[in-house]
Amino acid sequence: MDRTLIRYYHCDKDIYCFSENHGCCERSAQSTCAFKTEHLEYKPDLLYCPVCSERLRFNLLEAPVSFPCPFTNGHNVPCAFNIGSMHGPLHIREDDDSELHIGITDSKGLVYNYTLAGIRRDACGWEKCVSVPLVQPDRNSLKEQWDRELELFSSRASWASQRFYEEREFGSRCYGFALSFLNHMQAIEGQPKALAVLPCSLLMDKSVIKFSHCNKDIYCFFVPEECPECGVSFSGRRLEDAPISIPKPFSNGHKAPCSFLVSPTEGTFLRDFDGESDLHTGITDTKGVVYNYTKTGVQKDTLGWEKCLSVPLVQPDMYSLINQWDQYLEKFSSAQTWDPQCQRFDEEKHNCYNYTLEFINCVMATQGKRALSKDEFTQDFVVPRIKRASKYRMLCEEISQNHLYIVDNPPKEPEDGNSEMIL
């Protein structure tokens, strides 16, 4: 992270390397990859192309260029919005598994951040983060006001440790604290509020709330003090008018024993699924290990299925079947049918879905129950859950952009995806 990344062009390729490699490398005899610098022999005062081994000569237009490092010492950036990770800068990324932490610096570089212990004021620990300066350098009076307001804002009871998970207008946890303070300062400056546009990794942790008013269904991440349609206060509402929380359709597959799992082949439902994405399926054993069939045979995953859709297959009181489940699954997965050397993976006729459904039907046979066809299982158990996941994703995106999602109050219909357990 402390090295400078440079790029140059040769052999019709863009070649990237670190600055200490530039100007002192020559290919070794065993090197076969242009980008594996560990196969380079270093020689002073020489610069060779790692692809063709020719000496490099650049004109002014072809000269190597450096890429500025996006990470900064947050303590050296006053009055800034800081994004860090508890695992270090290499874990600051946009996928849903990133554990990001957010903080606001005062004018002296002290980072205020909201945690389970309440508001922290860190003088160190944010040396490698992404910083967004929020105040122009020449606005000294605003910097002084910034420090006063940040301290007063952080001292509010709203940010007590026991309220860490509570939903606010601009979210909860560290992100809600930071964005709430930014909007607080925007209001003091007479500026409009910033939109609470949340990254996908934070959206997954939000709870969607629904309440009805003015013949409308109103969805949000927090309950406003008054109706956004008519302006009437919500205080003193009847119990039957109370907001309800929309259950998340996603679950950690490794905590769903004896279940059928489905997840996008790439990414997650909330971030990447567009209704046409390829899906991958698996079966969990009693410990949450996910058995899934791929081109290399049956895989046994202990991680990677943390945000998927699950269909419980066994009722909790079926102790006899649960005790034999792992044995059934292991024996079924060891069959030659799923050995790639005996029968190759086929995306249409011999795939992960065939594997999971055949296992389910084998277990059903041991229980004296009829087999399920592919169409029957898909329509009864898979499609309703995918529809619900797509609706939930749409709700999160709308609320993230507009704070609220308002629709006409529809007639009551039975909910999808409530099919009972199979066994």
Sine and cosine of phi, psi and omega as CSV:
sin_phi,cos_phi,sin_psi,cos_psi,sin_omega,cos_omega
0.00,0.00,-0.37,0.93,-0.03,-1.00
-1.00,-0.03,0.00,1.00,-0.03,-1.00
-0.99,-0.14,0.43,-0.90,-0.02,-1.00
-1.00,-0.01,0.77,-0.63,0.01,-1.00
-1.00,0.00,0.77,-0.64,0.03,-1.00
-0.83,-0.56,0.37,-0.93,0.00,-1.00
-0.72,-0.69,0.66,-0.75,0.16,-0.99
-0.62,-0.78,0.23,-0.97,-0.12,-0.99
-0.89,-0.46,0.78,-0.63,0.05,-1.00
-0.29,-0.96,0.51,-0.86,0.01,-1.00
0.82,0.57,0.61,0.79,-0.01,-1.00
0.86,0.51,0.50,0.87,0.01,-1.00
-0.72,-0.69,0.55,-0.83,0.22,-0.98
-1.00,0.06,0.85,-0.53,-0.07,-1.00
-0.92,-0.39,0.81,-0.59,-0.02,-1.00
-0.93,-0.37,0.64,-0.77,0.08,-1.00
-0.38,-0.93,0.10,-1.00,0.05,-1.00
-1.00,0.01,0.40,-0.92,-0.14,-0.99
-0.88,0.48,-0.55,0.84,-0.03,-1.00
-0.95,0.32,-0.32,0.95,0.07,-1.00
-0.99,0.12,-0.42,0.91,-0.10,-0.99
-0.94,0.33,0.85,-0.53,0.06,-1.00
0.99,-0.11,0.13,0.99,-0.05,-1.00
-0.42,-0.91,0.67,0.74,-0.03,-1.00
-0.69,-0.72,0.54,-0.84,0.07,-1.00
-0.61,-0.79,0.62,-0.79,-0.04,-1.00
-0.91,0.41,0.66,-0.75,0.13,-0.99
-1.00,0.08,0.22,-0.98,-0.07,-1.00
-0.91,0.42,-0.54,0.84,-0.06,-1.00
-1.00,0.02,-0.04,1.00,-0.04,-1.00
-0.95,0.30,0.76,-0.65,0.00,-1.00
-0.81,-0.58,-0.14,0.99,-0.08,-1.00
-0.85,-0.53,0.74,-0.67,-0.07,-1.00
-0.91,0.41,-0.36,0.93,-0.14,-0.99
-0.94,-0.33,-0.01,1.00,0.00,-1.00
-1.00,-0.05,1.00,0.03,-0.11,-0.99
-0.91,0.41,-0.27,0.96,0.03,-1.00
-0.93,0.36,-0.22,0.97,0.03,-1.00
-0.99,-0.10,0.20,0.98,-0.02,-1.00
-0.99,-0.15,0.64,-0.77,0.13,-0.99
-0.99,-0.10,0.76,-0.65,-0.09,-1.00
-1.00,-0.08,0.77,-0.64,0.03,-1.00
-0.74,-0.67,0.78,-0.63,-0.04,-1.00
-0.91,0.41,0.51,-0.86,0.10,-0.99
0.91,0.42,0.27,0.96,0.04,-1.00
-0.82,-0.57,0.47,-0.88,0.10,-1.00
-0.61,-0.79,0.93,-0.36,-0.04,-1.00
-0.88,-0.47,0.52,-0.85,0.08,-1.00
-0.94,0.33,0.78,-0.63,0.00,-1.00
-0.96,0.29,-0.11,0.99,0.01,-1.00
-1.00,-0.09,-0.78,0.62,-0.08,-1.00
-0.95,-0.32,-0.14,0.99,0.01,-1.00
0.95,0.30,0.10,0.99,0.03,-1.00
-0.97,0.23,0.47,-0.89,0.07,-1.00
-0.92,0.40,0.72,-0.69,-0.05,-1.00
-1.00,0.02,0.73,-0.68,0.12,-0.99
-0.73,-0.68,0.79,-0.62,-0.08,-1.00
-0.89,-0.45,0.63,-0.78,0.24,-0.97
-1.00,0.02,-0.01,-1.00,-0.12,-0.99
-0.88,0.48,-0.63,0.77,-0.04,-1.00
-0.96,0.28,-0.35,0.94,-0.04,-1.00
-0.98,-0.19,0.06,1.00,-0.09,-1.00
-0.87,0.50,0.57,-0.82,0.04,-1.00
-0.85,0.52,0.55,-0.84,0.03,-1.00
-0.87,-0.49,0.53,-0.85,0.01,-1.00
-0.98,-0.19,0.49,-0.87,0.05,-1.00
-0.97,-0.24,0.84,-0.54,0.02,-1.00
-0.89,0.46,0.66,-0.75,0.04,-1.00
-0.95,0.33,0.78,-0.62,-0.04,-1.00
-0.97,0.23,-0.17,0.98,-0.06,-1.00
-1.00,-0.08,0.65,-0.76,-0.01,-1.00
-0.73,-0.69,0.19,-0.98,0.13,-0.99
-0.99,0.12,0.96,-0.28,-0.06,-1.00
-0.86,0.52,-0.45,0.89,0.00,-1.00
-0.96,0.28,-0.22,0.98,0.05,-1.00
-0.98,-0.17,0.08,1.00,-0.01,-1.00
-0.89,-0.45,0.99,-0.12,-0.05,-1.00
-0.94,0.33,0.49,-0.87,0.08,-1.00
0.78,0.63,0.85,0.52,-0.10,-0.99
-0.74,-0.68,0.36,-0.93,0.12,-0.99
-0.99,-0.12,0.87,-0.50,-0.10,-1.00
-0.92,-0.40,0.67,-0.74,0.04,-1.00
-0.88,-0.48,0.86,-0.51,0.02,-1.00
-0.73,-0.68,0.00,-1.00,0.06,-1.00
-0.68,-0.74,0.64,-0.77,0.01,-1.00
-0.90,0.43,-0.30,0.95,-0.03,-1.00
-0.98,-0.18,0.05,1.00,0.01,-1.00
0.97,-0.25,0.19,-0.98,-0.12,-0.99
-0.90,0.45,-0.44,0.90,0.01,-1.00
-0.91,0.41,-0.29,0.96,-0.03,-1.00
-0.99,-0.17,0.11,0.99,0.10,-0.99
-1.00,0.08,0.98,-0.18,-0.03,-1.00
-0.50,-0.86,0.13,-0.99,-0.15,-0.99
-1.00,-0.04,-0.03,1.00,-0.03,-1.00
-0.97,0.24,0.22,-0.97,-0.17,-0.99
-0.96,0.28,-0.18,0.98,-0.01,-1.00
-1.00,-0.03,-0.06,1.00,0.01,-1.00
-0.93,0.37,0.74,-0.67,0.07,-1.00
-0.98,-0.20,1.00,0.01,-0.06,-1.00
-1.00,0.02,0.47,-0.88,0.09,-1.00
-0.75,-0.66,0.62,-0.78,-0.14,-0.99
-0.87,-0.49,0.62,-0.78,0.05,-1.00
-0.55,-0.84,0.28,-0.96,0.02,-1.00
-0.85,-0.53,0.78,-0.63,0.03,-1.00
-1.00,-0.02,0.55,-0.84,0.16,-0.99
-1.00,0.07,-0.14,-0.99,-0.08,-1.00
-0.94,0.33,-0.23,0.97,-0.01,-1.00
-0.97,-0.24,0.04,1.00,0.05,-1.00
1.00,-0.02,0.15,0.99,0.08,-1.00
-0.98,0.21,0.79,-0.61,-0.11,-0.99
-0.99,-0.12,0.91,-0.41,0.08,-1.00
-1.00,0.03,0.81,-0.58,-0.01,-1.00
-0.54,-0.84,0.55,-0.83,-0.11,-0.99
-0.99,-0.12,0.80,-0.60,-0.03,-1.00
-0.71,-0.70,0.00,-1.00,0.05,-1.00
-0.88,0.47,-0.34,0.94,0.03,-1.00
-1.00,-0.05,0.07,1.00,-0.05,-1.00
0.97,-0.23,-0.39,-0.92,-0.01,-1.00
-0.99,0.17,0.81,-0.59,0.09,-1.00
-0.98,-0.22,0.49,-0.87,0.07,-1.00
-0.82,-0.57,1.00,-0.07,-0.16,-0.99
-1.00,-0.02,0.81,-0.59,0.10,-1.00
-1.00,-0.07,-0.13,0.99,0.06,-1.00
-0.46,-0.89,0.20,-0.98,0.02,-1.00
0.96,-0.27,-0.14,0.99,0.00,-1.00
-0.89,-0.45,0.59,0.81,-0.08,-1.00
-0.97,0.24,-0.33,0.94,0.00,-1.00
-0.73,-0.69,1.00,0.03,-0.03,-1.00
-0.59,-0.81,0.03,-1.00,0.09,-1.00
-0.98,-0.21,0.82,-0.57,-0.08,-1.00
-0.90,-0.44,0.64,-0.77,0.07,-1.00
-0.87,-0.50,0.98,-0.22,0.02,-1.00
-0.88,0.47,0.66,-0.75,-0.09,-1.00
-0.90,-0.44,-0.23,0.97,-0.03,-1.00
-0.80,-0.60,0.72,-0.69,0.04,-1.00
-0.90,0.44,0.60,-0.80,-0.11,-0.99
-0.85,0.52,-0.48,0.88,-0.09,-1.00
-1.00,0.01,0.04,1.00,-0.04,-1.00
-1.00,-0.08,0.95,0.31,-0.07,-1.00
-0.91,0.42,-0.61,0.79,-0.01,-1.00
-0.91,0.42,-0.60,0.80,0.03,-1.00
-0.93,0.36,-0.56,0.83,0.03,-1.00
-0.89,0.45,-0.65,0.76,0.03,-1.00
-0.91,0.42,-0.68,0.74,0.05,-1.00
-0.91,0.42,-0.60,0.80,0.02,-1.00
-0.83,0.56,-0.74,0.67,-0.03,-1.00
-0.90,0.44,-0.68,0.73,0.01,-1.00
-0.89,0.45,-0.74,0.68,-0.04,-1.00
-0.92,0.39,-0.60,0.80,-0.01,-1.00
-0.91,0.42,-0.65,0.76,0.02,-1.00
-0.93,0.37,-0.70,0.71,0.02,-1.00
-0.90,0.43,-0.68,0.73,-0.02,-1.00
-0.89,0.45,-0.65,0.76,-0.03,-1.00
-0.94,0.33,-0.35,0.94,-0.04,-1.00
-1.00,0.05,-0.06,1.00,-0.01,-1.00
-0.92,0.40,0.49,-0.87,0.04,-1.00
-0.90,0.44,-0.35,0.94,0.00,-1.00
-0.85,0.53,-0.45,0.89,-0.10,-1.00
-0.95,-0.30,0.46,0.89,0.11,-0.99
-0.91,0.41,0.43,-0.90,-0.09,-1.00
-0.87,0.50,-0.59,0.81,-0.06,-1.00
-0.95,0.30,-0.16,0.99,-0.01,-1.00
-0.96,-0.27,0.30,0.95,-0.10,-0.99
-0.84,0.54,-0.66,0.75,-0.08,-1.00
-1.00,0.01,0.00,1.00,-0.07,-1.00
-0.94,0.35,0.66,-0.75,0.01,-1.00
-0.98,0.19,0.73,-0.68,0.06,-1.00
-0.88,-0.48,-0.04,-1.00,0.00,-1.00
-0.87,0.50,-0.59,0.80,-0.05,-1.00
-0.91,-0.42,0.53,0.85,0.09,-1.00
0.98,-0.22,-0.15,-0.99,-0.02,-1.00
-0.82,-0.58,0.01,-1.00,0.09,-1.00
0.87,0.49,-0.45,-0.90,-0.11,-0.99
-0.91,0.41,-0.58,0.82,-0.01,-1.00
-0.93,0.37,-0.67,0.74,0.02,-1.00
-0.88,0.47,-0.64,0.77,0.04,-1.00
-0.88,0.47,-0.77,0.64,-0.06,-1.00
-0.90,0.45,-0.73,0.69,-0.05,-1.00
-0.94,0.34,-0.56,0.83,0.06,-1.00
-0.89,0.45,-0.65,0.76,0.02,-1.00
-0.92,0.39,-0.65,0.76,0.02,-1.00
-0.87,0.49,-0.68,0.74,0.02,-1.00
-0.94,0.34,-0.51,0.86,0.11,-0.99
-0.88,0.48,-0.70,0.71,0.02,-1.00
-0.94,0.33,-0.57,0.82,0.07,-1.00
-0.87,0.49,-0.65,0.76,0.00,-1.00
-0.91,0.41,-0.64,0.77,0.03,-1.00
-0.89,0.45,-0.60,0.80,0.00,-1.00
-0.99,0.15,-0.06,1.00,-0.02,-1.00
0.97,0.24,0.40,0.92,-0.02,-1.00
-0.98,-0.19,0.43,-0.90,0.05,-1.00
-0.92,0.39,0.40,-0.92,0.01,-1.00
-0.91,0.41,0.56,-0.83,0.09,-1.00
-0.98,0.22,0.55,-0.83,0.05,-1.00
-0.95,0.32,0.62,-0.79,0.03,-1.00
-1.00,0.07,0.94,0.33,0.00,-1.00
-1.00,0.09,0.94,-0.34,-0.12,-0.99
-0.99,-0.11,0.63,-0.78,0.13,-0.99
-0.92,0.40,0.38,-0.93,-0.06,-1.00
-0.86,0.52,-0.57,0.82,-0.02,-1.00
-0.89,0.45,-0.46,0.89,0.05,-1.00
-1.00,0.01,-0.52,0.85,0.02,-1.00
-0.86,0.51,-0.61,0.79,-0.05,-1.00
-0.87,0.48,-0.45,0.89,-0.03,-1.00
-1.00,-0.01,-0.05,1.00,-0.02,-1.00
-0.99,0.15,0.48,-0.88,0.09,-1.00
-0.95,-0.30,0.80,-0.60,0.03,-1.00
-1.00,0.09,0.77,-0.64,-0.01,-1.00
-0.92,-0.39,0.64,-0.77,0.02,-1.00
-0.82,-0.57,0.70,-0.72,0.17,-0.99
-0.62,-0.78,0.32,-0.95,-0.07,-1.00
-0.89,-0.46,0.66,-0.75,0.05,-1.00
-0.26,-0.97,0.53,-0.85,0.02,-1.00
0.83,0.56,0.59,0.81,-0.03,-1.00
0.86,0.52,0.52,0.85,0.02,-1.00
-0.80,-0.60,0.53,-0.85,0.22,-0.98
-0.99,-0.12,0.82,-0.57,-0.08,-1.00
-0.90,-0.44,0.84,-0.54,-0.01,-1.00
-0.94,-0.33,0.63,-0.78,-0.05,-1.00
-0.30,-0.96,0.10,-1.00,0.11,-0.99
-1.00,-0.09,-0.24,0.97,0.04,-1.00
-0.57,-0.82,0.34,-0.94,0.00,-1.00
-1.00,-0.10,0.89,-0.46,0.02,-1.00
-0.93,0.36,0.29,-0.96,-0.02,-1.00
-0.96,0.28,-0.41,0.91,-0.01,-1.00
-0.63,-0.78,0.34,-0.94,-0.04,-1.00
-0.91,0.41,0.78,-0.62,0.01,-1.00
-0.94,0.34,-0.22,0.98,0.01,-1.00
-1.00,-0.01,-0.74,0.68,-0.10,-0.99
-0.91,-0.42,-0.20,0.98,0.03,-1.00
0.99,0.13,0.05,1.00,0.00,-1.00
-0.96,0.30,0.66,-0.75,0.00,-1.00
-0.92,0.40,0.56,-0.83,0.00,-1.00
-1.00,-0.02,0.00,1.00,-0.01,-1.00
-0.92,0.39,0.60,-0.80,0.03,-1.00
0.97,0.24,0.41,0.91,0.02,-1.00
-0.95,0.30,0.44,-0.90,0.05,-1.00
-0.95,0.30,0.36,-0.93,-0.03,-1.00
-0.86,0.51,-0.63,0.78,-0.03,-1.00
-0.94,0.34,-0.24,0.97,0.03,-1.00
-1.00,-0.09,0.02,1.00,-0.07,-1.00
-0.90,0.44,0.56,-0.83,0.05,-1.00
-0.88,0.47,0.47,-0.88,0.07,-1.00
-0.84,-0.54,0.49,-0.87,0.03,-1.00
-1.00,-0.04,0.74,-0.67,0.02,-1.00
-0.99,0.13,0.87,-0.49,-0.01,-1.00
-0.87,0.49,0.67,-0.74,0.06,-1.00
-0.95,0.31,0.69,-0.72,0.00,-1.00
-0.99,0.17,-0.17,0.99,-0.07,-1.00
-1.00,-0.09,0.49,-0.87,0.01,-1.00
-0.55,-0.84,0.28,-0.96,0.09,-1.00
-0.99,0.11,0.95,-0.30,-0.06,-1.00
-0.86,0.50,-0.47,0.88,-0.01,-1.00
-0.96,0.27,-0.15,0.99,0.07,-1.00
-0.94,-0.35,0.29,0.96,0.02,-1.00
-0.85,-0.52,0.99,0.13,-0.05,-1.00
-0.91,0.41,0.49,-0.87,0.07,-1.00
0.80,0.60,0.79,0.61,-0.06,-1.00
-0.74,-0.67,0.38,-0.93,0.17,-0.99
-1.00,-0.06,0.77,-0.64,-0.03,-1.00
-0.88,-0.47,0.54,-0.84,0.09,-1.00
-0.64,-0.76,0.69,-0.73,-0.04,-1.00
-0.48,-0.88,0.45,-0.89,0.10,-1.00
-0.86,0.51,0.60,-0.80,0.04,-1.00
-0.86,0.50,-0.61,0.79,0.05,-1.00
-0.85,-0.53,0.77,-0.64,0.08,-1.00
0.98,0.18,-0.48,-0.88,-0.06,-1.00
-0.74,-0.68,0.23,-0.97,0.02,-1.00
-0.88,0.47,-0.66,0.75,-0.12,-0.99
-0.95,0.31,-0.56,0.83,-0.11,-0.99
-0.98,-0.17,-0.61,0.79,-0.23,-0.97
-0.89,-0.45,-0.30,0.95,-0.13,-0.99
-0.97,0.25,0.80,-0.60,-0.02,-1.00
-0.88,-0.48,0.21,0.98,-0.03,-1.00
1.00,-0.05,-0.29,0.96,0.00,-1.00
-0.84,-0.54,0.05,1.00,-0.03,-1.00
-0.92,0.40,0.52,-0.86,0.10,-1.00
-0.92,0.39,0.62,-0.78,-0.02,-1.00
-0.91,-0.41,0.44,-0.90,0.04,-1.00
-0.80,-0.60,0.60,-0.80,-0.07,-1.00
-0.81,-0.58,0.38,-0.92,0.02,-1.00
-0.40,-0.92,0.13,-0.99,0.03,-1.00
-0.80,-0.60,0.73,-0.69,0.04,-1.00
-1.00,-0.06,0.53,-0.85,0.15,-0.99
-1.00,0.04,-0.16,-0.99,-0.08,-1.00
-0.95,0.32,-0.24,0.97,-0.01,-1.00
-0.97,-0.23,0.01,1.00,0.02,-1.00
1.00,-0.02,0.13,0.99,0.10,-0.99
-0.97,0.25,0.74,-0.67,-0.10,-1.00
-0.99,-0.15,0.92,-0.40,0.09,-1.00
-1.00,0.04,0.82,-0.57,-0.01,-1.00
-0.56,-0.83,0.59,-0.80,-0.11,-0.99
-1.00,-0.10,0.79,-0.62,-0.01,-1.00
-0.75,-0.67,-0.08,-1.00,0.01,-1.00
-0.90,0.44,-0.38,0.93,0.00,-1.00
-0.99,-0.16,0.19,0.98,0.00,-1.00
0.96,-0.28,-0.30,-0.95,-0.04,-1.00
-0.99,0.14,0.83,-0.56,0.06,-1.00
-0.99,-0.16,0.47,-0.88,0.03,-1.00
-0.82,-0.57,0.99,-0.11,-0.13,-0.99
-1.00,-0.05,0.76,-0.65,0.10,-1.00
-0.99,-0.17,-0.08,1.00,0.11,-0.99
-0.44,-0.90,0.21,-0.98,0.01,-1.00
0.96,-0.29,-0.14,0.99,-0.02,-1.00
-0.87,-0.49,0.58,0.82,-0.08,-1.00
-0.97,0.25,-0.34,0.94,-0.06,-1.00
-0.71,-0.70,0.99,0.12,-0.09,-1.00
-0.64,-0.77,-0.03,-1.00,0.12,-0.99
-0.98,-0.22,0.65,-0.76,-0.05,-1.00
-0.77,-0.64,0.55,-0.84,0.07,-1.00
-0.84,-0.54,0.96,-0.28,0.04,-1.00
-0.87,0.49,0.71,-0.71,-0.07,-1.00
-0.96,-0.29,-0.33,0.95,-0.10,-0.99
-0.78,-0.63,0.71,-0.70,0.08,-1.00
-0.95,0.32,0.59,-0.81,-0.12,-0.99
-0.85,0.52,-0.42,0.91,-0.07,-1.00
-1.00,-0.08,0.15,0.99,0.02,-1.00
-1.00,0.02,0.94,0.34,-0.16,-0.99
-0.90,0.44,-0.61,0.79,-0.03,-1.00
-0.89,0.46,-0.71,0.70,0.01,-1.00
-0.93,0.37,-0.65,0.76,0.00,-1.00
-0.87,0.49,-0.64,0.77,-0.01,-1.00
-0.91,0.41,-0.43,0.90,-0.01,-1.00
-0.98,-0.19,-0.10,1.00,-0.13,-0.99
-0.85,0.53,-0.76,0.65,-0.04,-1.00
-0.88,0.48,-0.63,0.78,0.02,-1.00
-0.91,0.41,-0.70,0.71,0.05,-1.00
-0.86,0.52,-0.72,0.69,-0.08,-1.00
-0.92,0.39,-0.66,0.75,0.00,-1.00
-0.92,0.39,-0.69,0.73,0.00,-1.00
-0.91,0.41,-0.68,0.73,0.01,-1.00
-0.89,0.46,-0.67,0.75,-0.05,-1.00
-0.95,0.32,-0.35,0.93,-0.01,-1.00
-1.00,0.07,-0.05,1.00,-0.02,-1.00
-0.92,0.39,0.47,-0.88,-0.02,-1.00
-0.88,0.47,-0.40,0.91,0.01,-1.00
-0.82,0.57,-0.52,0.85,-0.07,-1.00
-0.96,-0.28,0.20,0.98,0.09,-1.00
-1.00,0.01,0.89,-0.46,-0.06,-1.00
-0.88,0.48,-0.35,0.94,0.04,-1.00
-0.97,0.23,-0.35,0.94,0.01,-1.00
-0.99,-0.17,-0.61,0.79,0.00,-1.00
-0.56,-0.83,0.86,-0.51,-0.10,-0.99
-0.97,0.23,0.50,-0.87,0.09,-1.00
-0.89,0.45,0.72,-0.70,0.04,-1.00
-0.76,-0.65,0.82,-0.57,-0.10,-0.99
-0.89,0.45,-0.37,0.93,-0.05,-1.00
-0.98,-0.18,-0.65,0.76,-0.19,-0.98
-0.89,-0.45,-0.30,0.95,-0.06,-1.00
-0.58,-0.81,0.98,0.18,-0.16,-0.99
-0.75,-0.66,-0.19,-0.98,-0.05,-1.00
-0.89,0.45,-0.55,0.84,-0.02,-1.00
-0.94,0.33,-0.64,0.77,0.08,-1.00
-0.87,0.49,-0.66,0.75,-0.01,-1.00
-0.87,0.49,-0.77,0.64,-0.06,-1.00
-0.93,0.38,-0.67,0.74,-0.05,-1.00
-0.93,0.36,-0.61,0.79,0.04,-1.00
-0.90,0.43,-0.62,0.78,0.04,-1.00
-0.90,0.43,-0.70,0.71,0.01,-1.00
-0.85,0.53,-0.70,0.72,-0.02,-1.00
-0.93,0.36,-0.53,0.85,0.07,-1.00
-0.90,0.43,-0.68,0.74,0.02,-1.00
-0.92,0.38,-0.63,0.77,0.02,-1.00
-0.89,0.46,-0.56,0.83,0.03,-1.00
-0.90,0.44,-0.60,0.80,0.02,-1.00
-0.92,0.38,-0.37,0.93,0.01,-1.00
-0.99,-0.12,0.10,1.00,0.02,-1.00
0.96,0.28,0.45,0.89,-0.01,-1.00
-0.93,-0.37,0.44,-0.90,-0.05,-1.00
-0.95,0.30,0.41,-0.91,0.01,-1.00
-0.97,0.25,0.46,-0.89,0.06,-1.00
-0.99,-0.17,0.70,-0.72,0.08,-1.00
-0.97,0.26,0.29,-0.96,0.00,-1.00
-0.88,0.48,-0.71,0.71,0.00,-1.00
-0.90,0.43,-0.65,0.76,-0.03,-1.00
-0.90,0.44,-0.74,0.68,-0.01,-1.00
-0.90,0.43,-0.65,0.76,-0.03,-1.00
-0.90,0.44,-0.75,0.66,-0.07,-1.00
-0.94,0.34,-0.58,0.81,-0.07,-1.00
-0.99,0.11,-0.54,0.84,-0.15,-0.99
-0.86,-0.50,-0.50,0.87,-0.10,-0.99
-1.00,-0.10,-0.79,0.61,-0.07,-1.00
-0.84,0.54,-0.72,0.69,0.00,-1.00
-0.86,0.51,-0.61,0.79,0.00,-1.00
-0.95,0.32,-0.59,0.80,0.04,-1.00
-0.93,0.38,-0.63,0.77,0.05,-1.00
-0.88,0.47,-0.68,0.73,-0.01,-1.00
-0.91,0.40,-0.62,0.78,0.04,-1.00
-0.90,0.43,-0.64,0.77,0.02,-1.00
-0.91,0.42,-0.65,0.76,0.04,-1.00
-0.90,0.43,-0.66,0.75,-0.01,-1.00
-0.90,0.43,-0.65,0.76,0.04,-1.00
-0.88,0.47,-0.70,0.72,0.02,-1.00
-0.87,0.50,-0.68,0.73,0.02,-1.00
-0.87,0.50,-0.72,0.70,-0.01,-1.00
-0.88,0.48,-0.67,0.74,-0.01,-1.00
-0.91,0.41,-0.68,0.73,-0.01,-1.00
-0.91,0.42,-0.71,0.71,-0.03,-1.00
-0.92,0.38,-0.61,0.79,0.02,-1.00
-0.87,0.50,-0.63,0.78,-0.04,-1.00
-0.99,0.16,-0.60,0.80,-0.19,-0.98
-0.85,-0.53,0.10,1.00,-0.03,-1.00
0.96,0.29,-0.57,0.82,-0.06,-1.00
-0.68,-0.73,0.38,-0.92,0.17,-0.99
-0.74,-0.68,0.88,-0.47,-0.13,-0.99
-0.87,-0.49,0.77,-0.63,0.04,-1.00
-0.70,-0.71,0.33,-0.94,0.09,-1.00
-0.89,0.46,0.59,-0.81,-0.01,-1.00
-0.94,0.33,0.94,-0.33,-0.07,-1.00
-0.99,0.14,0.29,-0.96,0.11,-0.99
-0.90,0.44,0.49,-0.87,-0.06,-1.00
-0.91,0.41,0.74,-0.68,0.04,-1.00
-0.74,-0.67,0.45,-0.89,0.08,-1.00
-0.91,0.42,0.61,-0.79,-0.02,-1.00
-0.96,0.27,0.54,-0.84,0.06,-1.00
-0.99,0.16,0.30,-0.95,0.17,-0.99
0.97,0.25,0.36,0.93,-0.02,-1.00
-0.96,-0.27,0.40,0.92,0.02,-1.00
-0.85,0.53,0.64,-0.77,-0.03,-1.00
-0.95,0.32,0.19,-0.98,0.04,-1.00
-0.88,0.48,0.48,-0.88,-0.11,-0.99
-0.96,0.27,-0.69,0.73,-0.14,-0.99
-0.98,-0.17,0.00,0.00,0.00,0.00
